[in-house]
Amino acid sequence: VIVHPKYQESQRIAIFLSMPDEIQTEEIIKDIFKQGKECFIPRYKPQSNHMDMLKLSSAEDISSLALTSWNILQPSDDDSTREEALAGGGLDLIFMPGLGFDKKGNRLGRGKGYYDTYLDRCMKHPSGKPYMIALAFREQICESVPVAENDVQVDEILYEDC
């Protein structure tokens, strides 16, 4: 990931904080800060499909985050001090999680549509659509995954031996 040309040229990067069954992103987050890039992480709004990408100040900042009922660390609902990516310069790159992927770039998420809704907002931002890289295990690559009309394809899927 850290030698990928799109990662190298990106300054504003959104990345998920890993759940136990996902590719672990901690080392990527550390590298984002080591290289002087800006790091944004998701904050999901329960009972909706709304998500924002909020700025982290450092890799250590993660330890100050609240644990949600889904067992995900994220900034608390009353945290209004963090920059939201689309309120500023937008995003250059988004690393995306998922349950399954196909080689056409289709992604099966967890069913709430958070990323698809957020990407729709990204496309309306003056900086335009960020490059999207899904991080996956080889076992998550399928012949095809079910898609809906509003599902957004990722630009690239990175997995072992890809």
Number of C-alpha atoms within 10 A of each C-alpha: 13 12 7 9 9 15 20 13 11 17 17 21 24 27 23 24 19 14 14 9 8 15 17 15 15 15 10 14 25 14 13 24 15 11 11 10 16 19 23 23 25 22 21 20 12 12 7 10 15 16 19 20 27 23 21 20 14 15 17 11 11 17 11 11 15 14 13 14 8 8 10 18 21 21 25 14 10 6 9 10 9 13 16 18 22 18 11 11 14 21 24 19 20 25 22 18 23 19 17 22 28 17 14 14 18 24 27 20 17 12 9 13 18 19 23 18 16 17 20 14 14 18 13 11 18 11 14 15 18 21 17 21 22 23 24 21 19 14 11 16 18 13 10 15 16 11 12 7 5 10 18 18 18 19 13 16 22 15 16 9 6 8
